[in-house]
Amino acid sequence: MLERILAFSVRQRWLVLLATLAAAVGGAWSLTKLPIDAVPDVTNVQVQINAIAPALTPIEIEKQVTFPIETALAGTPGLETTRSFSRNGFAQVTAVFSDRTDIYFARQQVAERLNEAKTTLPPGVELRMGPISTGLGEVYWWAVEYTSPGEGAAVRDGAPGWQKDGSYQTPEGEPLTDEFQRTVYLRTVQDWVIRPQMRTVPGIAGADAIGGYVKQYHVQPDPARLIAYGLSFSQLVAARSQQHHAGRELHRAQRRRLRGPRQRACREGQ
């Protein structure tokens, strides 16, 4: 057998050279189209659903948010398994699909199921699908910090930046007098200035923020003053839910967040 192959190659040397050249050209062309990654992403096809409900405890999140979402996803074409975890005010459900499922088809199916599930969720729950990325897709980390006064940062009273009294003035003119206020402002810059610009970079699926303090506003009503003004908690909640009207009725208190227990446990027979 080997002798016949060698004899054929000697007699048809030009045909062998032509076949070798064609194979080399085809291999070079395939090399240009082959995606090369130092750490190949072997993650399965998955879609993450993040649910945010700040007023709910982990038990309430599990019963009222996580379980209804998992039930709504059941029977989705291509779905293999689902896994989830519930935290204080936050829940994440991961839907794992078969490797043959197109990721965009999977996300479309999940979006349709979530639209149906919203009617069964508590009011105020925000549902978001995670970006088309995995842990192996993290390519860059950065930190947002202040430049120390005198080390490249000019100190000028009245101008944005460090002041002579040690405070920091934002471009909006807000003075930050202590370390906590300055830390909160760093997270604000990260969320509203840096992250939106990072999302515009071609190939970037998402930009996440870790650490810092998110600026929040909390309404802490004083029962005695509410009685003095002739207001009740139900009126306060109703004004909050109207948002735009709440800004006029509650003295610029629109988009404030109310925290409180939303379930009452009763003993059997009562």
C-alpha positions in Angstrom: 0.0 0.0 0.0 2.8 2.4 1.0 4.7 1.5 -2.2 1.7 2.4 -4.4 1.3 5.8 -2.7 5.0 6.6 -3.1 4.9 5.5 -6.8 1.8 7.6 -7.5 3.4 10.6 -5.8 6.5 10.3 -8.0 4.6 9.8 -11.2 2.1 12.6 -10.4 4.5 15.0 -8.7 2.9 18.2 -10.1 -0.5 17.1 -8.9 0.9 16.4 -5.5 2.5 19.9 -5.4 -0.7 21.5 -6.5 -2.7 19.7 -3.8 -0.1 20.7 -1.2 -0.3 24.4 -2.3 -4.1 24.4 -2.2 -4.0 22.9 1.3 -1.5 25.6 2.4 -3.6 28.4 1.0 -6.8 27.0 2.6 -5.1 26.7 5.9 -3.8 30.3 5.8 -7.2 31.6 4.9 -8.8 29.6 7.8 -6.2 31.0 10.2 -7.4 34.5 9.5 -11.0 33.5 10.3 -10.2 31.5 13.4 -11.0 33.3 16.7 -8.0 33.0 18.9 -8.3 33.6 22.7 -5.6 33.1 25.3 -8.3 31.8 27.7 -11.2 30.3 25.6 -14.6 30.9 27.1 -16.2 27.5 27.6 -19.2 28.8 29.4 -22.5 27.3 28.3 -25.3 29.4 26.8 -27.0 31.2 29.6 -29.1 34.3 30.3 -29.1 36.0 33.7 -32.1 37.9 35.1 -31.5 40.4 37.9 -34.4 41.4 40.0 -34.2 44.5 42.3 -36.7 45.0 45.1 -35.1 47.1 47.8 -38.0 46.8 50.3 -38.1 43.0 50.4 -36.2 40.6 52.7 -34.5 37.5 51.4 -37.4 35.3 52.3 -39.9 37.6 50.6 -37.6 37.8 47.5 -37.5 34.0 47.3 -41.3 33.6 47.6 -42.5 36.6 45.6 -39.8 37.2 43.0 -37.4 34.3 42.5 -40.0 31.4 42.5 -42.4 33.2 40.1 -39.6 33.9 37.6 -38.4 30.3 37.7 -41.9 29.1 37.2 -42.4 31.5 34.2 -39.2 30.2 32.6 -40.2 26.6 32.9 -40.8 25.0 29.5 -38.8 27.6 27.5 -37.4 26.0 24.3 -33.8 24.8 24.7 -33.8 25.4 28.5 -31.9 22.8 30.4 -31.6 24.1 34.0 -32.2 27.2 36.1 -30.3 28.3 39.2 -30.9 31.2 41.5 -30.0 33.0 44.7 -31.9 35.5 46.8 -30.5 38.3 48.9 -31.8 41.4 50.7 -33.5 43.4 48.0 -31.9 41.4 45.1 -32.4 38.2 43.3 -30.6 36.6 40.4 -31.9 33.8 38.2 -29.6 32.1 35.6 -31.3 30.2 32.8 -28.9 27.6 31.2 -29.7 26.6 27.6 -28.3 23.8 25.4 -25.2 24.5 23.4 -27.0 24.5 20.1 -29.3 27.3 21.2 -28.6 30.8 19.7 -27.9 33.3 22.5 -30.2 35.9 20.9 -33.0 33.5 20.5 -32.6 32.5 24.2 -32.7 36.1 25.3 -35.8 36.8 23.2 -37.6 33.8 24.8 -36.6 34.9 28.3 -37.8 38.5 27.6 -41.2 37.2 26.5 -41.5 35.0 29.6 -40.5 37.9 31.8 -43.2 40.2 30.3 -45.8 37.6 31.3 -44.3 37.2 34.8 -44.3 40.9 35.6 -48.0 40.8 36.4 -47.4 38.3 39.2 -44.6 40.2 40.9 -45.0 42.8 43.7 -45.2 46.4 42.6 -41.9 48.2 42.2 -39.8 45.1 41.3 -37.3 45.9 38.5 -36.3 43.1 36.1 -33.1 43.4 34.0 -31.3 40.9 31.8 -27.6 40.7 32.2 -25.2 41.5 29.3 -24.1 38.9 26.9 -20.9 38.2 28.8 -19.4 35.8 31.4 -16.7 36.0 34.0 -14.1 35.2 31.4 -15.2 38.2 29.4 -13.8 40.7 32.0 -11.0 42.5 30.2 -10.3 45.7 32.2 -10.5 46.9 35.8 -10.2 50.5 36.9 -10.5 52.5 40.1 -11.8 56.1 40.6 -9.9 58.1 43.1 -9.1 61.6 44.0 -5.7 63.2 43.3 -4.2 64.4 46.5 -3.9 68.2 46.9 -0.5 69.4 45.9 0.3 66.2 43.9 -1.0 67.3 40.5 -4.3 68.8 41.8 -4.5 72.5 42.1 -6.1 74.1 45.2 -8.3 77.0 44.2 -11.2 78.3 46.3 -14.5 78.7 44.4 -13.4 76.5 41.5 -14.2 72.8 41.1 -11.7 70.7 42.9 -9.9 70.9 46.3 -10.5 74.0 48.5 -8.1 75.5 51.0 -10.2 74.4 53.9 -9.8 70.7 52.9 -13.2 70.2 51.3 -13.9 69.3 47.7 -16.2 71.2 45.3 -17.9 69.3 42.5 -18.4 70.8 39.0 -22.1 71.3 40.1 -20.9 73.5 42.9 -21.7 71.0 45.7 -19.2 71.1 48.6 -18.0 67.8 49.9 -16.8 68.4 53.5 -16.1 64.9 54.8 -14.7 61.6 53.5 -18.1 59.9 53.3 -19.5 62.5 51.0 -16.4 62.4 48.8 -16.7 58.5 48.6 -20.4 58.8 47.6 -19.5 61.3 44.9 -16.9 58.9 43.4 -19.6 56.2 42.9 -21.9 58.9 41.4 -19.2 59.8 38.8 -18.6 56.1 38.1 -22.3 55.4 37.5 -23.3 58.6 35.6 -20.1 59.7 33.8 -17.7 56.8 33.3 -19.9 53.8 32.8 -22.1 55.4 30.1 -19.0 56.3 28.1 -17.5 52.8 28.5 -20.6 51.2 27.1 -20.1 53.1 23.8 -16.8 51.4 23.1 -17.2 48.8 20.3 -17.2 45.3 21.6 -18.1 46.2 25.2 -21.2 44.3 26.4 -21.4 46.0 29.8 -19.6 47.9 32.5 -20.2 46.9 36.1 -19.5 48.9 39.3 -18.2 47.3 42.5 -17.7 49.1 45.8 -18.4 52.6 46.9 -21.7 54.0 48.2 -24.7 54.5 46.0 -26.4 57.8 46.7 -29.9 57.2 48.1 -32.7 59.2 49.5 -34.9 57.8 52.3 -38.2 59.1 53.6 -38.4 58.7 57.4 -41.7 60.1 58.4 -42.3 61.5 61.9 -45.7 60.1 63.1 -46.2 63.1 65.5 -45.8 65.6 62.7 -48.0 63.6 60.3 -50.8 63.8 62.9 -50.1 67.6 63.3 -50.5 68.1 59.6 -53.5 65.8 59.4 -51.8 63.3 57.1 -51.7 59.5 57.3 -49.2 56.9 56.2 -51.5 55.8 53.4 -51.5 59.4 52.0 -47.8 59.5 52.2 -47.4 56.2 50.3 -50.0 57.3 47.7 -48.1 60.6 47.1 -44.9 58.7 46.8 -46.4 56.3 44.2 -47.5 59.2 42.0 -43.8 60.4 41.7 -44.3 63.7 39.8 -47.1 64.8 42.1 -45.1 63.7 45.1 -42.5 66.3 44.3 -45.0 69.1 44.9 -46.8 67.5 47.8 -43.8 66.3 49.8 -41.5 69.3 49.2 -39.2 67.9 46.5 -39.5 64.4 47.9 -40.2 62.7 44.6 -38.6 59.3 43.9 -37.9 58.7 47.6 -37.8 55.1 48.8 -40.0 53.8 51.7 -38.7 50.8 53.6 -40.9 48.8 55.9 -42.2 45.3 56.6 -44.6 44.1 53.9 -45.8 41.0 55.5 -47.4 40.2 58.9 -47.3 36.8 60.5 -50.3 35.7 62.5 -50.7 32.7 64.7 -53.1 29.9 63.8 -56.6 30.5 64.9 -56.2 34.3 65.1 
